[in-house]
């Protein structure tokens, strides 16, 4: 996963956790605007979420943040 996507995911998770608490859930769509302005980045996130980790549609933000932080950046 590219470094910029890791940073974005961690930032979004931090904001969601701060706003709604440690049990807040989210999907990979939470990291993107409603308009799909970067389809390659969206597919990278979707592949990481669905194919690599086989996560459910909604997962706890804290779990996602920990997974991302444990991955090497590319």
N, C-alpha and C positions, 0 to 999 in steps of 0.2 A: 504494500500500500504506500502510495506516495506521501511524503512528509506533509504537504499542504492539506491533504484529506485527513490525516491523523490529527493535525492541529485543529481543523474545523470540527471534527467529531468530538474531540475533548472539550472544546469551547462550548459547543451546543449542549453536551451532557452536563457540564458545570452549570450553565445557565438554567437548564431544566431542573436540576437537583436543587439549586439555590431557590428557585421559585416554588417548586412543588414538593420538595423533600426527596429522600433517598429511595423511595419506592416508586417514583415516577417511571412510567414506561414510554418507549418511543419506537418508531420504525426508522428504517434507513432514509425514508423520505424527509425526515425531520432535518436533515443536513442540507437540504436544497430548497430553493425558492419554488413557488408554485409553477413558475415557468421553467421549462427544462432548457436552460441556457448552456449546459455543458453535459451532453449525453455520454461522453466517454468517462467523465468523472462519476456520473450516476451509475453507469454500468460497473465501474470498478467497485463502488460501494455495494452495489447489489450482489456482485460476485463474491465479495468478501463476506457479506452477511448471509447469503443463501447457500452458495456452493461450498465455500471454505469452512464456515462455522455451523452451517445448518441450523441457524437461529429461527425462532418463530417470528411471525410478522411484528409483534410487539415484544420488546425485551426491556428489562430494567436498565435505565441509563447508567447506573453504577456498574453493572456487569459489562456493558459495552465499553465504557471508559477503561476499565481494567484490562479487557481484551486488547483494545487498541494500544494501550501503554505497554503491553507485553510483546508487541510485534515490532520487528525491526523496520525502520523507514527505508524507503527506496528512493 
